[in-house]
């Protein structure tokens, strides 16, 4: 008689293999296990911020370009100063909002729309 895996173990196995689980949509993962997003699927404001990063500004906020500490440790661990953060304008927000692009020294870029709770690596 075959034994069936308990639901918890099945979900854990599926998560480790990067397979979709019930109620969750599939998303591509980079080698580091971070979800990815093609640049064309970013909001227009994020694409504009990417352009400003490429050309060196000017940026809308004085804090744009400051060192991102990666205190949440959701991005690959690097030496302090490796990552810098940039604001992605949020229509209707009265402050900087929750959206950011984090730029790594080697050219990698990450997008968060929930103020560092989750990140997606930008595929350019």
Secondary structure, 3 states (H helix, E strand, C coil): CCCCCCHHHHHHHHHHHCCCCCCCCCCCECCCCCEEEEHHHCCHHHHHHHHHHHHCCCCCCCCCCCECCCCCCCCCCCCCCCEEEEECCCCCCCCCCCCEEEEECCCCEEEECCCCCCCEEEEC
